[in-house]
Amino acid sequence: QVQLVDSGGGSVQAGGSLSLSCKFPAWIRSRYCMGWLRRVPGKEREGVVSIDSDATTSYASSVKGRFTISEDDSKNSLFLRMSGLKPEDTGTYFCAAWDRIRAGGNCATVNVRPDLSLDAWGQGTLVTVSL
């Protein structure tokens, strides 16, 4: 298991913004899908956004237009800018990497496959959005 390091969570009022960061091993970017996922107690894991090695992205419909993923490969870092936050965005966010083949050749399938095995992930960072 390859450990990723994510950070940046916190508490914010509805409508506010937060930015998350993730550091990853340099070699992983070209071989694996990457992205941000979130977990909420009592619910299945939810894919927030995925990004492939060609920079193709896919956002969950619930966050599209509000969240933006970006990367800085020179720093081996991945970011998630979250704006217009809603209470339903509350959860533990973590960055992750997974096998592209296992995902059927499409990184975005993680959004509809809560059972899809991950190969590396961060410890998670809590995001709390209040009214």
C-alpha positions in Angstrom: 0.0 0.0 0.0 1.2 3.4 -1.0 0.2 6.1 1.5 -0.8 9.6 0.2 -0.8 12.6 2.4 -3.9 14.8 2.4 -4.7 17.9 4.4 -6.7 21.2 4.4 -10.0 20.3 6.0 -11.8 22.5 8.5 -15.1 24.0 9.5 -16.8 26.6 7.3 -20.3 28.1 7.0 -22.5 27.3 4.1 -21.4 29.2 1.0 -17.8 29.3 2.1 -14.7 27.8 0.6 -11.9 25.4 1.4 -8.9 24.0 -0.4 -7.5 20.6 0.1 -4.1 19.3 -0.7 -2.6 15.9 -1.5 1.0 14.8 -2.0 1.7 11.6 -4.0 4.7 9.6 -5.2 5.9 10.8 -8.6 5.6 7.5 -10.3 2.0 7.0 -9.5 0.5 9.7 -11.6 1.1 8.1 -15.0 -0.1 4.6 -14.0 -3.1 5.2 -11.9 -6.3 7.1 -11.8 -6.4 9.7 -9.0 -9.0 11.8 -7.4 -10.8 12.9 -4.3 -13.5 10.9 -2.5 -15.5 11.4 0.6 -17.1 9.3 3.3 -20.0 10.1 5.6 -21.0 7.8 8.5 -23.9 5.6 7.4 -23.4 6.2 3.7 -21.4 4.5 1.0 -18.1 6.0 -0.2 -18.7 8.7 -2.8 -16.5 9.8 -5.6 -16.1 13.5 -5.7 -13.8 13.9 -8.7 -11.4 11.8 -10.7 -8.5 12.8 -12.9 -6.7 10.6 -15.4 -3.1 10.9 -16.5 -4.2 12.8 -19.6 -5.9 15.4 -17.3 -9.4 14.2 -18.1 -11.6 15.0 -15.2 -15.0 13.8 -14.1 -17.0 15.4 -11.3 -19.9 14.1 -9.3 -23.1 15.9 -10.3 -23.6 17.1 -6.8 -20.3 19.1 -6.8 -19.9 20.1 -10.5 -19.5 23.8 -10.9 -18.5 24.3 -7.3 -15.5 22.1 -6.9 -12.3 22.2 -9.0 -9.4 19.7 -9.1 -6.0 20.8 -10.1 -2.4 19.5 -9.9 1.2 20.6 -9.8 3.3 17.6 -10.9 6.5 19.5 -10.2 5.5 19.3 -6.6 3.8 15.9 -6.8 0.6 17.5 -5.5 -3.1 17.4 -6.1 -5.6 20.0 -5.0 -9.3 20.4 -4.5 -10.8 23.8 -4.4 -14.3 23.8 -2.9 -16.6 26.8 -3.2 -20.2 27.4 -2.4 -20.1 24.7 0.2 -23.3 23.1 1.4 -24.1 21.2 4.6 -24.5 18.1 2.6 -20.8 18.4 1.6 -19.8 17.6 5.1 -17.7 14.5 5.4 -14.2 13.1 5.5 -12.4 13.8 2.3 -9.4 11.8 1.1 -7.3 11.6 -2.0 -6.8 8.2 -3.6 -5.2 6.3 -6.5 -6.6 3.2 -8.1 -5.9 0.8 -11.0 -7.2 2.1 -14.3 -7.8 -1.4 -15.6 -9.7 -2.4 -12.5 -11.9 0.6 -13.2 -12.7 -0.6 -16.7 -10.4 1.8 -18.4 -12.4 4.8 -17.1 -11.3 6.6 -14.0 -14.8 8.1 -13.6 -16.3 4.7 -12.8 -15.2 5.3 -9.2 -18.2 7.6 -8.9 -20.6 4.7 -9.4 -18.5 1.9 -7.9 -18.4 2.4 -4.1 -17.0 -1.1 -4.0 -14.0 -0.4 -6.3 -10.8 -1.2 -4.5 -8.3 1.6 -4.0 -4.5 1.1 -4.2 -3.4 4.1 -2.2 -5.2 6.7 -0.1 -4.7 9.5 2.4 -5.7 9.4 6.0 -8.6 11.7 5.3 -9.3 15.3 6.3 -12.6 16.4 7.8 -14.7 19.0 6.2 -17.6 20.4 8.2 -20.1 22.8 6.6 -22.7 24.4 8.9 -25.7 26.5 8.2 
